[in-house]
Amino acid sequence: MAAARGCTRKLAALAAALPGGGGPGRALAPGPAVEPAPEPVQQAAAPATAALYVHWPYCRKRCSYCNFNTYVVRALDEAAVRACLVREAQTLLRLSQVHSVTSVFFGGGTPSLASPGTVAAVLEAVAGAAHLPAAAEVTLEANPSSASASRLAGFRAAGVNRLSIGVQSLDDAELRMLGREHTAAEARQAVEAARGLFPGRTSMDLLFGLPGQSRDAWGQRLEAALGLCDDHISLYQLTLERGTALAAQVRGGALPAPPQDLLADMYETARNVLVATGFRHYEVSNFARKGALSTHNLSYWRADEYIGVGPGAHGRFVLRGEGGCSREARVQTPEPVTWMREVQSQGHGTRSRAVLNPLQQLEELLSLGLRTDEGITHERWGHFSPQLSLQDVFGEPGEARALQQSGWLVLDSGGLRCTWAGLAVLDSLLPDLLWQLQRALGAARCPPSDQESRDTVRDHEGQ
């Protein structure tokens, strides 16, 4: 079990790397080997669909808490970047032979710094290489400092129909501590402008658990957010990442680290307040009302195929164009200049690729699927494990049965999911569940090549 816990952070990094990922949920990776893993899962021959993520890595400045794959540059040849994003999207869509793109998400970095023309060019390339339905969700992340009404109108004209605004806080002192460019007033203006242009399709990101933030202060921020927000809110617990300016301040004693019991209380307070005001807590860090769930992020949590375009982007898809029949984990080259050279020379800048074996695919399905209130349906599980059902793995005496009896987990005709209480402590549930899965499959240790491929997931592609 100790060996298994040593791999936990690598699967957790996958969840954190997804746009809209992060939050309390964590994952575990394999333990001791019992038998060799079975052959890779053969994917269904039905017309392939996938979500598409586009990473814009540039920012005007680096926030004090940020360790994402972002870059601050003095001068940028946007036309060259645009051409590379277009070409890589075309190449990867051709390799995947995806019939239809279900959603597109422009993340970063600060993609609202890109021109609407760049967004339009990428969407045009996607529509030319695969079917992009007129109603497909197209999300753009925006910072309030680059989200004027006129600029947002330009993005809407380019094809964007949903915005995710990085408000983070509605308090000027907290924003300064976080190293954000905008003020609370500018954040309010941006959200109001976005709601006018994208009614019902504007999301707000908020951080909690900031150094020195009290329970009362968080309650005030939440109340202010409810008075401003549209129908979607993402709440993320601030993580003090090694190597960031904010982490150094806390480590050096200049700022206090929030105690764990306070963090748990802040999270539970937010859940209760948001649900009481009509929001559905549909994923560990995400809340929606009036059906305004993020279609794109649901693709990740349901373990659908997705294609990552741009520096450091991650993907999970089948290379049908090369005769592949099994899902691959792919990571694009993170450094923008190197990535551009690779795209210009070979059509894409893929740094690493590895076929995921059945255990790895089921681990990801379990770790991501349990983050949602719907959990993992029997049908979805059967797509990845046609021989071994959810009931076969988790219905027998063992860890999952004990978690069900303790009120943390439910296994019924709808599938496997956390209870309300269980969703808040997913971190502590996943190790036992993944351990039980590994035993059921009879092959728990990753081959070295697979382990190396997991290490590449450390790079963050989103937000």
C-alpha positions in Angstrom: 0.0 0.0 0.0 2.9 2.4 0.7 4.1 1.8 -2.9 0.6 2.6 -4.2 0.5 5.9 -2.2 3.8 6.9 -3.8 2.0 7.1 -7.1 -1.1 9.0 -5.8 0.2 12.4 -6.7 0.6 11.6 -10.4 -3.0 10.6 -10.9 -4.0 13.6 -8.8 -2.0 15.9 -11.1 -4.2 14.7 -14.0 -7.3 15.9 -12.3 -5.6 19.2 -11.4 -4.3 19.6 -15.0 -7.8 19.7 -16.5 -9.4 23.1 -17.0 -11.9 23.4 -14.1 -10.0 20.7 -12.3 -8.3 20.9 -9.0 -10.2 21.1 -5.7 -10.2 18.7 -2.9 -10.4 15.4 -4.9 -7.3 13.4 -5.2 -6.4 10.0 -6.8 -4.2 7.0 -6.2 -2.1 4.9 -8.5 -1.2 1.2 -8.5 0.2 -1.0 -5.8 2.0 -4.4 -5.8 1.8 -6.5 -8.9 -0.1 -9.8 -8.9 -0.3 -10.7 -12.6 0.5 -9.0 -15.9 -2.1 -6.5 -17.1 -4.6 -7.7 -19.7 -4.5 -6.5 -23.3 -5.4 -2.8 -23.9 -9.1 -2.1 -24.2 -10.4 -2.0 -27.7 -12.4 1.2 -28.3 -15.8 1.1 -29.9 -16.0 1.5 -33.7 -18.9 4.0 -33.5 -18.2 7.5 -35.0 -15.6 9.1 -32.8 -16.3 12.3 -30.9 -14.0 14.3 -28.7 -13.7 17.6 -26.7 -10.9 19.9 -27.7 -8.8 22.0 -25.4 -6.6 24.9 -26.7 -3.9 26.3 -24.5 -2.9 29.9 -24.7 0.2 30.1 -22.5 0.8 33.8 -22.2 0.1 36.2 -19.4 0.9 39.8 -18.7 2.2 38.9 -15.3 2.5 35.8 -13.1 0.2 35.6 -10.1 1.9 34.9 -6.8 0.2 31.5 -6.4 0.6 30.3 -10.1 2.7 27.3 -11.1 0.8 26.6 -14.3 2.4 26.4 -17.7 2.4 30.1 -18.4 4.8 32.6 -19.8 5.3 36.4 -19.7 6.9 37.7 -22.8 7.8 41.2 -23.9 6.8 40.8 -27.5 4.7 38.1 -29.1 4.3 37.2 -32.8 0.6 36.3 -32.5 0.2 35.5 -36.2 2.9 32.8 -35.8 1.3 31.4 -32.6 -2.1 31.4 -34.4 -0.7 29.5 -37.4 0.7 26.9 -35.1 -2.5 26.4 -33.1 -4.4 26.0 -36.3 -1.9 23.5 -37.8 -1.7 21.4 -34.6 -5.5 21.3 -34.3 -5.7 20.1 -37.9 -3.0 17.5 -37.4 -4.3 16.0 -34.2 -7.9 15.9 -35.5 -6.7 14.1 -38.6 -4.7 11.6 -36.5 -7.7 11.0 -34.2 -10.1 10.8 -37.1 -12.7 12.4 -34.8 -16.0 12.7 -36.6 -17.4 15.5 -34.3 -16.0 17.9 -31.8 -18.4 18.2 -28.9 -16.9 21.3 -27.2 -14.0 23.6 -27.4 -12.3 25.3 -24.4 -9.7 28.1 -24.7 -7.6 28.0 -21.5 -4.4 29.4 -20.2 -2.5 31.4 -19.4 -4.8 34.3 -20.3 -6.6 33.4 -23.5 -8.5 36.7 -23.4 -5.2 38.4 -24.3 -5.4 36.6 -27.7 -7.2 38.5 -30.4 -10.7 37.4 -31.4 -9.2 36.7 -34.8 -7.0 34.0 -33.4 -10.0 32.4 -31.7 -12.0 32.6 -34.9 -9.1 31.0 -36.9 -8.8 28.0 -34.6 -12.6 27.4 -34.6 -12.6 27.7 -38.4 -9.8 25.1 -38.5 -11.7 22.8 -36.2 -14.9 23.1 -38.2 -12.9 22.3 -41.4 -11.3 19.2 -39.9 -14.4 17.7 -38.1 -18.0 18.5 -37.5 -18.4 21.3 -35.0 -22.1 21.5 -34.2 -23.6 25.0 -34.2 -24.7 24.6 -30.6 -21.4 23.2 -29.4 -20.2 24.8 -26.2 -17.2 27.1 -26.9 -15.6 28.5 -23.7 -13.0 31.1 -23.3 -11.2 31.8 -20.0 -10.9 35.6 -19.3 -9.2 37.8 -16.8 -11.1 40.9 -15.7 -8.1 43.0 -16.8 -8.6 41.9 -20.4 -12.4 41.6 -20.5 -13.8 44.9 -21.6 -17.3 44.8 -23.1 -16.0 45.5 -26.6 -13.3 42.8 -26.4 -15.9 40.3 -25.1 -18.2 41.2 -28.0 -15.3 40.4 -30.4 -14.9 37.0 -28.9 -18.7 36.4 -29.2 -18.5 37.3 -32.9 -15.6 34.9 -33.3 -17.7 32.0 -32.0 -17.3 31.9 -28.2 -20.6 31.3 -26.5 -19.5 30.8 -22.9 -17.1 32.7 -20.6 -15.1 31.6 -17.5 -13.9 34.7 -15.6 -11.0 34.4 -13.2 -12.4 36.7 -10.5 -10.7 34.8 -7.7 -11.7 37.4 -5.0 -13.9 40.4 -4.6 -11.6 42.0 -2.1 -8.8 44.3 -3.2 -6.4 43.3 -0.4 -6.8 39.7 -1.3 -6.3 40.4 -5.0 -3.1 42.2 -4.2 -1.8 39.3 -2.1 -2.6 36.9 -5.0 -0.8 39.1 -7.5 -3.8 39.7 -9.6 -3.9 42.6 -12.1 -7.5 43.6 -11.6 -9.4 45.2 -8.7 -12.7 44.1 -7.2 -14.5 46.9 -9.1 -12.9 45.7 -12.4 -14.0 42.2 -11.7 -17.6 43.3 -11.1 -17.6 45.3 -14.4 -16.2 42.3 -16.3 -18.8 39.9 -14.9 -21.6 42.3 -15.6 -20.4 42.9 -19.2 -20.1 39.1 -19.7 -23.6 38.4 -18.4 -25.0 40.9 -20.8 -23.3 39.3 -23.8 -23.4 35.6 -22.6 -26.6 35.4 -20.4 -26.8 32.2 -18.5 -23.3 31.1 -19.8 -20.9 33.1 -17.7 -18.9 31.3 -15.0 -17.0 32.8 -12.1 -13.8 31.3 -10.5 -13.3 32.0 -6.8 -10.5 31.0 -4.4 -10.9 30.2 -0.7 -8.4 29.3 2.0 -6.2 32.3 1.4 -3.5 33.0 4.0 -5.0 35.0 6.8 -8.6 34.6 5.4 -11.1 34.1 8.2 -14.4 32.2 8.2 -16.3 35.5 8.3 -14.3 37.0 5.5 -15.0 34.0 3.3 -18.7 34.3 4.1 -18.6 37.9 3.0 -16.8 37.0 -0.3 -19.4 34.3 -1.0 -22.3 36.7 -0.3 -20.8 39.3 -2.7 -20.3 36.6 -5.3 -23.9 35.5 -5.1 -25.0 39.0 -5.7 -22.9 39.2 -8.9 -22.7 35.7 -10.4 -24.6 34.2 -13.3 -25.5 30.5 -13.2 -22.1 28.8 -12.7 -19.5 29.2 -10.0 -16.2 27.3 -9.6 -14.7 27.3 -6.1 -11.1 26.2 -5.7 -9.2 25.8 -2.5 -5.9 27.7 -2.8 -3.0 25.4 -3.1 0.4 26.7 -2.0 2.6 25.3 -4.7 6.3 24.9 -4.2 8.3 27.5 -6.1 5.6 30.2 -6.0 6.0 33.6 -4.4 3.0 33.1 -2.1 4.2 29.7 -0.9 7.6 31.3 -0.1 5.8 34.0 2.0 3.9 31.4 4.0 7.0 29.2 4.5 9.0 32.2 5.6 6.4 33.2 8.2 5.3 36.4 6.5 1.8 35.0 5.9 -0.1 32.5 8.0 -1.1 29.1 6.6 -4.8 28.4 7.1 -5.6 25.4 9.3 -7.1 22.3 7.8 -10.3 22.4 9.9 -10.9 26.0 8.7 -10.5 25.0 5.1 -13.0 22.1 5.5 -15.4 24.5 7.2 -15.1 27.1 4.4 -15.8 24.4 1.8 -18.8 23.0 3.6 -20.2 26.5 4.2 -19.9 27.3 0.5 -21.6 24.0 -0.5 -24.6 24.7 1.9 -25.0 28.3 0.9 -24.9 27.7 -2.9 -27.2 24.7 -2.8 -29.7 26.8 -0.6 -29.7 29.4 -3.4 -30.6 27.0 -6.1 -27.2 25.7 -7.3 -26.5 22.1 -8.0 -23.2 20.8 -6.6 -22.5 18.7 -9.6 -18.7 18.3 -9.2 -16.2 18.7 -6.3 -15.4 22.3 -7.3 -18.3 23.3 -9.5 -21.8 24.5 -9.0 -24.5 25.3 -11.5 -28.2 26.3 -11.6 -30.8 26.3 -14.4 -28.9 23.5 -16.1 -25.8 25.6 -16.8 -23.3 22.7 -16.3 -20.0 22.9 -18.2 -20.4 20.5 -21.1 -16.6 20.6 -21.8 -15.5 19.8 -18.3 -18.1 17.0 -18.0 -16.2 15.4 -20.9 -13.2 15.1 -18.7 -15.0 13.8 -15.6 -16.9 11.2 -17.7 -13.6 10.0 -19.2 -14.6 10.9 -22.8 -11.9 11.4 -25.4 -10.3 14.9 -25.5 -7.6 16.5 -27.7 -5.1 19.0 -26.3 -3.7 21.6 -28.6 -1.0 24.2 -27.6 2.0 24.3 -25.4 1.8 21.8 -22.5 -1.8 20.7 -23.3 -2.8 17.1 -22.3 -4.9 14.7 -24.4 -6.6 11.3 -24.1 -7.6 9.9 -27.5 -7.2 7.1 -30.0 -4.9 7.6 -32.9 -7.2 6.0 -35.5 -5.3 7.7 -38.3 -2.3 5.6 -37.4 -4.3 2.4 -37.1 -4.5 2.7 -33.3 -7.4 1.1 -31.4 -6.4 2.0 -27.8 -6.5 5.3 -25.9 -3.2 7.2 -25.6 -2.1 9.8 -23.0 -0.4 12.7 -24.8 1.3 15.8 -23.6 2.4 18.6 -25.9 5.8 20.3 -25.5 5.4 22.9 -22.8 7.9 25.6 -23.9 6.1 27.8 -26.5 9.2 28.5 -28.7 10.2 24.8 -28.9 6.6 23.8 -29.4 6.2 26.2 -32.3 9.4 24.8 -34.0 8.0 21.3 -33.7 4.6 22.2 -35.1 6.2 24.0 -38.0 8.4 21.1 -38.8 6.1 18.1 -38.2 2.6 19.4 -37.7 2.4 18.9 -34.0 4.5 19.4 -30.9 3.9 16.2 -28.9 6.4 15.8 -26.1 5.2 12.3 -24.9 2.7 9.7 -25.8 1.8 6.4 -24.1 -0.9 3.8 -24.6 -3.0 3.5 -21.4 -3.5 0.0 -20.2 -7.0 -1.1 -18.9 -6.0 -0.5 -15.3 -4.8 3.0 -16.0 -8.0 3.8 -17.9 -10.2 2.5 -15.1 -8.2 4.4 -12.5 -8.8 7.6 -14.4 -12.4 6.9 -14.8 -12.8 6.2 -11.1 -10.7 9.1 -9.9 -12.5 11.6 -12.2 -16.0 10.1 -12.3 -16.4 10.1 -8.5 -15.8 13.9 -8.5 -19.3 14.3 -9.9 -22.6 14.0 -8.2 -23.7 11.5 -10.9 -20.7 9.3 -10.3 -19.9 6.5 -12.7 -22.9 4.9 -14.5 -22.9 1.1 -15.3 -23.0 1.9 -19.0 -19.9 4.1 -18.8 -18.0 1.6 -16.7 -18.9 -1.1 -19.2 -17.4 0.8 -22.1 -14.0 0.5 -20.4 -14.5 -2.8 -18.6 -16.9 -5.1 -20.5 -15.9 -8.2 -18.6 -15.8 -6.9 -15.0 -18.8 -4.8 -13.9 -19.0 -2.2 -11.2 -20.8 -4.8 -9.1 -18.1 -7.3 -9.7 -15.4 -4.9 -8.5 -17.1 -2.9 -5.7 -20.2 -4.9 -4.7 -18.2 -7.7 -3.1 -17.0 -7.5 0.6 -14.1 -5.1 0.9 -13.3 -1.5 1.1 -16.1 -0.2 -1.0 -18.7 -2.2 0.9 -17.4 -0.7 4.2 -17.6 2.8 2.7 -21.2 2.2 1.7 -22.1 1.0 5.1 -20.4 4.1 6.6 -22.5 6.4 4.4 -19.8 7.7 2.1 -20.6 5.8 -1.0 -23.6 4.4 -3.0 -23.6 1.5 -5.4 -27.1 0.9 -6.9 -28.8 0.7 -10.3 -27.6 4.2 -11.2 -23.9 3.2 -10.7 -21.2 4.2 -8.2 -21.2 7.6 -6.7 -20.4 9.5 -3.5 -23.0 10.6 -1.0 -23.2 14.3 -0.2 -20.9 13.7 2.8 -18.6 11.5 0.7 -18.0 14.1 -2.0 -16.5 16.4 0.5 -13.9 13.8 1.6 -13.1 12.2 -1.7 -9.4 12.5 -1.0 -9.7 9.9 1.8 -12.0 7.5 -0.1 -10.1 7.1 -3.3 -7.0 5.2 -1.9 -9.2 2.3 -0.7 -11.3 2.2 -3.8 -8.4 2.2 -6.2 -6.7 -0.4 -4.1 -9.8 -2.6 -4.4 -9.9 -2.0 -8.2 -6.2 -3.0 -8.5 -6.8 -6.2 -6.7 -9.9 -7.0 -8.8 -8.0 -6.5 -12.0 -5.2 -8.6 -10.7 -2.4 -6.3 -12.0 -1.5 -3.4 -9.9 2.1 -2.2 -10.7 2.7 -0.1 -13.8 5.5 -1.1 -16.1 8.4 1.5 -16.1 7.4 3.0 -19.4 3.9 3.7 -18.2 5.3 5.1 -14.9 7.4 7.5 -16.9 4.5 8.6 -19.0 2.6 9.4 -15.8 5.3 11.7 -14.7 4.6 13.9 -17.6 1.2 14.7 -16.2 2.8 17.0 -13.6 2.6 19.9 -16.0 -0.6 21.9 -15.5 -2.4 22.8 -18.7 -5.3 24.8 -17.4 -6.3 28.2 -16.1 
